Amino acid sequence: MRVLVLYCHPNPESFGAALHRTVVESLGAAGHQVDDCDLYAEGFDAVLSRAERVGYHDLATNTQPVQAHVDRVRAAEALVLVFPVWNFGFPALLKGYLDRVFLPGVSFGLVDGTTQGMLTNIGKIGVVTSYGATWTKATLLGNPPRKFCTRSLRAVTRFKASVDYLAHYDMNRSTPETRAAFLGKVTRHFSRF
């Protein structure tokens, strides 16, 4: 399966970087073709320009500034996001990627005034993330990243894709043992993805 891994963390020595390496290695060992998109390493520009916003609904030209990334998304059969949850949301760079690449005509289309998912090429979605907060606190605050990944992101596949959401909560009090256990869980999961 062709798997696009979207990774977003600025520190190559972070736990997020270890999660990213584990995901990529496990997918590769399982025989998947991995397109590893490290947004920081690739220097992705998260800023949606005025010109891009003005031309947002022009299906003939809206993908031009990010065509290479659009092509990667369209070629994928599965999508895996690896990122930390910051302030109960995505890192700005990942949010900018979604704003600039998941465009009309790419991730959704308008049919009779309603949106319809267009990434039906993606049959599986995986998410690997970490939270400073506990599961209880994240849940009480609505857990926006989880809702986006399990609902909105799935909707762009026309609800074709299944979603696996793996999260290490309470990173502020994590230990080498809890981190190792989570890395083991990620390895096992993506070895069978």
SULFENKA-V53934 format. One record per pair of residues at least 24 apart in sequence whose C-alpha atoms are under 8 Angstrom apart, sorted by the first residue. I is the first residue (numbers start at 1). J is the second residue. If there is no record, write none. Layout:
# SULFENKA-V53934
i->I j->J
i->I j->J
This chain:
# SULFENKA-V53934
i->1 j->31
i->1 j->32
i->1 j->33
i->1 j->77
i->1 j->78
i->2 j->32
i->2 j->33
i->2 j->34
i->2 j->35
i->2 j->75
i->2 j->76
i->2 j->77
i->2 j->78
i->3 j->32
i->3 j->33
i->3 j->34
i->3 j->35
i->3 j->76
i->3 j->77
i->3 j->78
i->3 j->79
i->3 j->80
i->4 j->34
i->4 j->35
i->4 j->36
i->4 j->37
i->4 j->72
i->4 j->73
i->4 j->76
i->4 j->77
i->4 j->78
i->4 j->79
i->4 j->80
i->5 j->34
i->5 j->35
i->5 j->36
i->5 j->37
i->5 j->38
i->5 j->79
i->5 j->80
i->5 j->81
i->5 j->82
i->6 j->36
i->6 j->37
i->6 j->38
i->6 j->39
i->6 j->79
i->6 j->80
i->6 j->81
i->6 j->82
i->7 j->36
i->7 j->37
i->7 j->38
i->7 j->39
i->7 j->81
i->7 j->82
i->7 j->83
i->8 j->38
i->8 j->39
i->8 j->40
i->8 j->82
i->8 j->83
i->8 j->84
i->8 j->91
i->8 j->93
i->8 j->94
i->9 j->39
i->9 j->40
i->9 j->83
i->9 j->84
i->9 j->91
i->10 j->40
i->15 j->179
i->16 j->82
i->16 j->83
i->16 j->84
i->16 j->129
i->16 j->130
i->18 j->183
i->19 j->82
i->19 j->128
i->19 j->183
i->19 j->186
i->20 j->82
i->22 j->183
i->22 j->186
i->22 j->187
i->23 j->186
i->23 j->187
i->23 j->190
i->26 j->187
i->26 j->188
i->26 j->190
i->26 j->191
i->27 j->190
i->27 j->191
i->27 j->193
i->29 j->191
i->30 j->190
i->30 j->191
i->30 j->192
i->30 j->193
i->35 j->72
i->39 j->93
i->39 j->94
i->40 j->93
i->44 j->93
i->44 j->97
i->45 j->93
i->45 j->96
i->45 j->97
i->46 j->92
i->46 j->93
i->46 j->94
i->46 j->95
i->46 j->96
i->46 j->97
i->46 j->100
i->47 j->96
i->47 j->100
i->48 j->96
i->48 j->99
i->48 j->100
i->56 j->103
i->56 j->104
i->57 j->104
i->59 j->104
i->59 j->105
i->62 j->103
i->63 j->101
i->63 j->103
i->66 j->100
i->66 j->101
i->69 j->101
i->70 j->101
i->70 j->102
i->70 j->106
i->74 j->106
i->74 j->119
i->74 j->121
i->75 j->121
i->76 j->121
i->76 j->122
i->77 j->121
i->77 j->122
i->77 j->123
i->77 j->124
i->78 j->121
i->78 j->122
i->78 j->123
i->78 j->124
i->78 j->125
i->78 j->126
i->79 j->122
i->79 j->124
i->79 j->125
i->79 j->126
i->80 j->125
i->80 j->126
i->80 j->127
i->80 j->128
i->81 j->125
i->81 j->126
i->81 j->127
i->81 j->128
i->81 j->129
i->82 j->127
i->82 j->128
i->82 j->129
i->83 j->128
i->83 j->129
i->83 j->130
i->84 j->129
i->84 j->130
i->84 j->131
i->85 j->129
i->85 j->130
i->85 j->131
i->85 j->132
i->85 j->145
i->86 j->131
i->86 j->132
i->88 j->138
i->88 j->143
i->88 j->144
i->88 j->145
i->89 j->144
i->89 j->145
i->90 j->145
i->107 j->156
i->107 j->157
i->108 j->156
i->116 j->155
i->116 j->156
i->116 j->158
i->117 j->155
i->117 j->156
i->117 j->157
i->117 j->158
i->117 j->159
i->118 j->156
i->118 j->157
i->118 j->158
i->119 j->156
i->119 j->157
i->119 j->158
i->120 j->156
i->120 j->157
i->120 j->158
i->120 j->160
i->120 j->161
i->121 j->157
i->122 j->157
i->122 j->160
i->122 j->161
i->123 j->157
i->123 j->160
i->123 j->161
i->123 j->162
i->124 j->161
i->124 j->162
i->124 j->163
i->125 j->154
i->125 j->161
i->125 j->162
i->125 j->163
i->125 j->164
i->126 j->163
i->126 j->164
i->126 j->165
i->126 j->166
i->127 j->163
i->127 j->164
i->127 j->165
i->127 j->166
i->127 j->167
i->128 j->165
i->128 j->166
i->128 j->167
i->128 j->186
i->129 j->166
i->129 j->167
i->129 j->168
i->130 j->167
i->130 j->168
i->130 j->169
i->130 j->170
i->130 j->171
i->131 j->167
i->131 j->168
i->131 j->169
i->131 j->170
i->131 j->171
i->132 j->169
i->132 j->170
i->132 j->171
i->132 j->172
i->133 j->169
i->133 j->170
i->133 j->171
i->133 j->172
i->134 j->169
i->134 j->170
i->135 j->169
i->135 j->170
